[in-house]
Amino acid sequence: MSAGPWLVAVDFQRVFGDPSSEWRAPRYAAAAANAVRLAEAFGERAVFTRFVAPQRPTGAWVPYYEQFPWALQPADSPLYELTDEVAPHAERAATVTATTFGKWGPDLRALVGDQPELVVAGVATDCCVISTVLAAADAGASVTVVTDACAGSTDDNHAKALDVMALYAPLVALTTTDEALASAR
């Protein structure tokens, strides 16, 4: 594993990008466009993640999927596909699929190492991104969240999630796409 930061592009999927989806992130298109710019710069050091429903929910996921029964689709459902603008970049990179909001776990660690430097983009800022970022930081990863390459369930929730993640400085830093790309050069 070579040194240097990894891009983790969290859940750029149809379920969050489709305007008709109940889970649509309003600023998805702008976040995805910035994630593509980042993926082009990171090349092979990019990982894409996908959230999928479990085959059979257990524990607290049972009432969750009672609230969102339409989301109980198989992992290969079009609902859970990466969107067209990011999919070509994911084909050249690794993809981690999980039934949890947070993607920091054995599969992602196997790709990036135990205490890597991560640059994170994704949706939704207030759900899967924050769950991934805080777990990774707690495990010792250095995490930079690219604020304009993330989109929340609402603009207000996006801002609140960024505020919470900023509280974890210096484990978590916030930046923009332009600043992240300038640092990568």
C-alpha positions in Angstrom: 0.0 0.0 0.0 1.6 3.3 -1.1 1.6 6.4 1.1 -0.8 9.3 0.5 -4.4 10.1 1.0 -7.4 8.1 -0.2 -10.6 9.5 -1.5 -13.7 7.8 0.0 -16.8 8.7 -2.0 -19.7 7.7 0.2 -23.0 6.4 -1.4 -23.3 8.4 -4.6 -26.3 6.2 -5.6 -29.6 6.6 -7.4 -31.6 6.3 -4.1 -30.0 9.6 -3.0 -29.7 11.3 -6.4 -33.0 10.6 -8.1 -35.4 13.6 -7.6 -38.3 11.2 -7.1 -36.6 9.3 -4.2 -37.8 9.8 -0.7 -34.1 9.9 0.3 -33.1 12.4 -2.3 -30.3 14.8 -1.2 -31.3 18.2 -2.8 -27.7 19.2 -3.7 -26.7 15.7 -4.9 -25.8 16.8 -8.5 -23.3 19.5 -7.3 -21.8 17.1 -4.8 -21.5 14.4 -7.3 -19.8 16.7 -9.9 -17.2 17.7 -7.3 -16.7 14.0 -6.3 -16.0 13.2 -10.0 -13.3 16.0 -10.0 -11.8 14.4 -6.9 -11.9 10.9 -8.3 -10.1 12.0 -11.4 -7.3 13.5 -9.2 -7.1 10.5 -6.9 -7.2 7.8 -9.6 -6.5 4.4 -8.1 -6.5 5.8 -4.6 -10.3 6.2 -4.6 -12.9 4.0 -3.0 -16.6 4.2 -3.6 -19.2 3.0 -1.2 -22.8 1.8 -1.5 -25.5 1.5 1.1 -27.8 -1.5 0.6 -30.6 -2.9 2.5 -30.0 -6.2 4.4 -31.8 -9.3 3.2 -33.5 -9.5 6.6 -33.3 -6.5 9.0 -32.5 -7.2 12.6 -32.4 -5.2 15.8 -33.1 -1.4 15.4 -33.2 -1.9 11.6 -36.5 -3.7 11.9 -38.5 -0.5 12.7 -36.3 1.5 10.4 -37.4 -0.6 7.4 -41.0 -0.6 8.7 -40.8 3.2 8.2 -39.1 2.8 4.7 -40.4 -0.5 3.3 -39.8 0.6 -0.3 -36.1 0.5 0.5 -36.0 -3.2 1.2 -34.7 -4.0 -2.2 -31.9 -6.5 -3.1 -28.4 -5.2 -3.3 -28.4 -5.4 -7.1 -31.6 -3.2 -7.4 -31.2 -0.2 -9.7 -32.2 1.9 -6.6 -28.8 1.1 -5.1 -26.6 1.6 -8.3 -24.1 4.3 -8.4 -25.3 7.2 -10.5 -24.1 7.6 -14.1 -21.7 10.4 -13.4 -19.7 8.5 -10.8 -20.1 4.9 -12.0 -17.2 5.1 -14.6 -14.8 6.3 -11.8 -15.9 3.5 -9.5 -15.2 0.9 -12.2 -11.5 2.0 -12.1 -11.5 2.0 -8.3 -12.6 -0.2 -5.4 -16.2 -0.4 -4.2 -17.3 -1.2 -0.7 -20.9 -2.2 -0.1 -22.5 -2.3 3.4 -25.9 -2.6 5.0 -24.9 0.1 7.6 -24.8 3.9 7.4 -21.2 4.0 8.4 -18.7 2.5 5.9 -15.7 2.4 8.2 -15.2 -1.3 8.8 -13.1 -4.3 7.8 -13.7 -4.0 4.1 -12.8 -0.3 3.8 -9.8 -0.8 6.2 -8.5 -3.6 4.1 -8.3 -1.2 1.2 -6.9 1.9 2.8 -5.1 0.6 5.9 -5.8 0.9 9.6 -4.9 4.6 10.1 -5.0 6.2 6.7 -5.4 9.8 5.6 -8.9 10.0 4.1 -10.5 12.7 2.0 -14.3 12.1 2.2 -17.1 13.2 -0.1 -20.6 11.8 -0.2 -24.3 11.7 0.7 -26.0 12.2 2.9 -23.8 14.4 5.0 -26.1 14.0 8.0 -26.3 10.2 7.8 -23.8 8.0 6.0 -21.0 10.6 5.7 -21.0 11.6 9.4 -21.3 7.9 10.4 -18.3 7.0 8.3 -16.2 10.0 9.3 -16.6 9.8 13.0 -15.9 6.1 13.2 -12.8 6.5 11.0 -11.5 9.4 13.0 -12.2 7.5 16.3 -10.1 4.6 14.9 -7.2 6.9 14.2 -7.6 7.9 10.6 -6.9 11.5 9.6 -10.1 12.7 7.9 -10.7 15.7 5.7 -14.4 16.2 4.7 -14.9 18.0 1.4 -17.9 20.2 2.2 -19.0 21.0 -1.3 -18.6 17.4 -2.4 -21.2 16.4 0.2 -24.9 16.8 0.2 -27.3 16.5 3.1 -30.9 15.4 3.4 -31.6 19.2 3.6 -29.3 22.2 3.5 -29.8 22.8 7.2 -29.0 19.2 8.1 -25.9 19.4 5.9 -24.7 22.4 7.8 -25.4 20.9 11.2 -23.5 17.7 10.3 -20.5 19.7 9.2 -20.7 21.7 12.4 -20.6 18.4 14.4 -17.7 17.0 12.4 -15.8 20.3 12.9 -16.0 19.7 16.6 -13.6 16.7 16.1 -10.7 18.9 15.0 -7.8 18.1 14.6 -9.0 14.5 13.9 -11.4 15.9 11.3 -10.8 18.8 9.0 -13.2 20.6 6.6 -12.2 21.8 3.1 -13.5 22.5 -0.3 -13.0 20.7 -3.6 -10.7 23.4 -4.9 -8.6 23.4 -1.7 -8.4 19.6 -1.7 -7.3 19.5 -5.3 -4.7 22.2 -4.7 -3.3 20.2 -1.8 -3.2 17.0 -3.9 -0.9 18.6 -6.5 
